[in-house]
Amino acid sequence: MARRTIAERLAQIEAQKKTLQARLGQQERAHDTRRKVLLGALVLQRLEAGHDPAFTQRLADWLRRELPGFLTREADRALFADLIGAPGGDGAVAVQAPGTDATVPSRDLDPVA
């Protein structure tokens, strides 16, 4: 069996390094995506079933202020229309207090700074 030269071995190591770097990049992107999904799930859960109406209202107000500037694609805005209001609408978000059937447009409530 012929022994490989140092140059061949270095080339093989470089190829392995590139493969491992690509795998690491994929793993980091997967972790980043997972964190975003979990954080989004938490926010949505707090909006839907929050046990602290004042916090739920502050969160809804914050999202109503921040999301329109953050979302750049119309398709993304459509996904969050229930939180930021329909395009061309008044931007109100209906927030339901936990344990009630009443909804209050968030624009009618004082935002908490």
Sine and cosine of phi, psi and omega as CSV:
sin_phi,cos_phi,sin_psi,cos_psi,sin_omega,cos_omega
0.00,0.00,0.78,-0.62,-0.04,-1.00
-0.97,0.23,0.70,-0.71,0.02,-1.00
-0.99,0.15,0.68,-0.73,-0.01,-1.00
-0.97,0.23,0.49,-0.87,0.02,-1.00
-0.97,0.24,0.26,-0.97,0.03,-1.00
-0.87,0.48,-0.65,0.76,0.00,-1.00
-0.88,0.47,-0.67,0.75,0.03,-1.00
-0.91,0.41,-0.65,0.76,0.01,-1.00
-0.91,0.41,-0.65,0.76,0.05,-1.00
-0.89,0.46,-0.66,0.75,0.02,-1.00
-0.89,0.45,-0.65,0.76,0.02,-1.00
-0.91,0.42,-0.66,0.75,0.02,-1.00
-0.90,0.43,-0.65,0.76,0.04,-1.00
-0.89,0.46,-0.66,0.75,0.03,-1.00
-0.90,0.44,-0.66,0.75,0.05,-1.00
-0.90,0.43,-0.64,0.77,0.02,-1.00
-0.88,0.48,-0.71,0.70,0.01,-1.00
-0.89,0.46,-0.65,0.76,0.03,-1.00
-0.89,0.45,-0.71,0.71,0.01,-1.00
-0.92,0.39,-0.61,0.80,0.05,-1.00
-0.90,0.43,-0.65,0.76,0.04,-1.00
-0.90,0.44,-0.67,0.74,0.02,-1.00
-0.90,0.44,-0.65,0.76,0.04,-1.00
-0.90,0.44,-0.66,0.75,0.04,-1.00
-0.88,0.48,-0.68,0.73,0.04,-1.00
-0.89,0.45,-0.67,0.74,-0.01,-1.00
-0.90,0.43,-0.67,0.74,0.01,-1.00
-0.91,0.42,-0.65,0.76,0.04,-1.00
-0.91,0.41,-0.63,0.78,0.03,-1.00
-0.90,0.43,-0.67,0.75,0.04,-1.00
-0.91,0.42,-0.67,0.74,0.02,-1.00
-0.88,0.47,-0.71,0.71,0.02,-1.00
-0.89,0.45,-0.69,0.73,0.01,-1.00
-0.87,0.49,-0.68,0.73,0.04,-1.00
-0.87,0.48,-0.69,0.73,0.00,-1.00
-0.90,0.43,-0.68,0.73,0.02,-1.00
-0.89,0.46,-0.72,0.70,-0.02,-1.00
-0.92,0.40,-0.65,0.76,0.03,-1.00
-0.91,0.42,-0.68,0.74,0.06,-1.00
-0.89,0.45,-0.64,0.77,0.03,-1.00
-0.89,0.45,-0.64,0.77,0.04,-1.00
-0.89,0.46,-0.73,0.68,-0.01,-1.00
-0.87,0.49,-0.74,0.68,0.00,-1.00
-0.89,0.45,-0.63,0.78,0.03,-1.00
-0.89,0.45,-0.67,0.75,0.01,-1.00
-0.91,0.42,-0.58,0.81,0.04,-1.00
-0.93,0.37,-0.64,0.77,-0.09,-1.00
-0.99,0.13,-0.61,0.79,-0.14,-0.99
-0.73,-0.68,0.46,0.89,-0.02,-1.00
-0.89,0.45,0.64,-0.77,-0.01,-1.00
-1.00,-0.09,-0.03,1.00,0.02,-1.00
-0.87,-0.49,1.00,-0.10,-0.07,-1.00
-0.84,0.54,-0.59,0.81,0.00,-1.00
-0.91,0.42,-0.69,0.72,0.03,-1.00
-0.90,0.43,-0.69,0.72,0.01,-1.00
-0.85,0.53,-0.67,0.74,0.01,-1.00
-0.91,0.40,-0.69,0.72,0.03,-1.00
-0.88,0.47,-0.66,0.75,0.01,-1.00
-0.90,0.44,-0.71,0.71,0.02,-1.00
-0.89,0.46,-0.67,0.75,0.03,-1.00
-0.89,0.46,-0.69,0.72,0.00,-1.00
-0.88,0.47,-0.71,0.71,0.01,-1.00
-0.89,0.46,-0.64,0.77,0.00,-1.00
-0.90,0.44,-0.57,0.82,0.03,-1.00
-0.98,0.22,-0.67,0.74,-0.18,-0.98
-1.00,0.03,-0.61,0.79,-0.09,-1.00
-0.87,0.49,-0.69,0.72,-0.03,-1.00
-0.84,0.55,-0.60,0.80,0.03,-1.00
-0.98,0.21,-0.41,0.91,-0.03,-1.00
-0.99,0.13,-0.61,0.79,-0.05,-1.00
-1.00,0.10,0.88,-0.48,-0.07,-1.00
-0.98,-0.21,-0.43,0.90,-0.03,-1.00
-1.00,-0.09,0.66,-0.75,0.00,-1.00
-0.87,0.50,-0.60,0.80,0.02,-1.00
-0.90,0.44,-0.59,0.81,0.05,-1.00
-0.93,0.36,-0.65,0.76,0.04,-1.00
-0.87,0.49,-0.61,0.79,0.00,-1.00
-0.90,0.43,-0.57,0.82,0.03,-1.00
-0.90,0.44,-0.48,0.88,-0.07,-1.00
-0.93,-0.37,0.33,0.94,-0.03,-1.00
-0.85,0.53,-0.55,0.83,0.01,-1.00
-0.93,0.37,-0.39,0.92,0.01,-1.00
-1.00,-0.08,-0.55,0.84,-0.09,-1.00
-0.94,-0.35,-0.04,1.00,-0.04,-1.00
1.00,0.00,0.42,-0.91,-0.01,-1.00
-0.93,0.36,0.52,-0.85,0.05,-1.00
-0.83,0.56,0.76,-0.65,-0.02,-1.00
1.00,0.10,-0.07,1.00,0.01,-1.00
-0.99,0.12,-0.20,-0.98,-0.04,-1.00
-1.00,0.06,-0.05,1.00,0.06,-1.00
0.98,0.18,0.13,0.99,-0.02,-1.00
-0.97,0.24,0.55,-0.83,0.06,-1.00
-0.88,-0.47,0.80,-0.60,0.05,-1.00
-0.99,0.10,0.81,-0.58,-0.02,-1.00
-0.88,-0.47,0.79,-0.61,0.00,-1.00
-0.98,-0.19,0.80,-0.60,0.05,-1.00
-0.95,0.32,0.69,-0.73,-0.01,-1.00
-0.84,0.54,0.68,-0.73,0.04,-1.00
0.99,0.15,0.13,0.99,0.02,-1.00
-0.79,-0.62,0.21,-0.98,0.09,-1.00
-0.98,-0.22,-0.02,1.00,-0.07,-1.00
-1.00,0.04,0.67,-0.75,0.12,-0.99
-0.89,-0.46,0.55,-0.83,-0.03,-1.00
-0.79,-0.61,0.80,-0.59,0.08,-1.00
-0.88,0.48,0.77,-0.64,-0.10,-1.00
-0.91,0.42,-0.39,0.92,-0.01,-1.00
-0.92,0.38,-0.33,0.94,0.00,-1.00
-0.99,0.10,-0.11,0.99,-0.04,-1.00
-0.96,-0.27,0.52,-0.86,0.04,-1.00
-0.95,0.30,0.81,-0.59,0.07,-1.00
-0.94,0.34,0.57,-0.82,0.05,-1.00
-0.99,-0.13,0.84,-0.54,-0.05,-1.00
-0.99,0.15,0.00,0.00,0.00,0.00
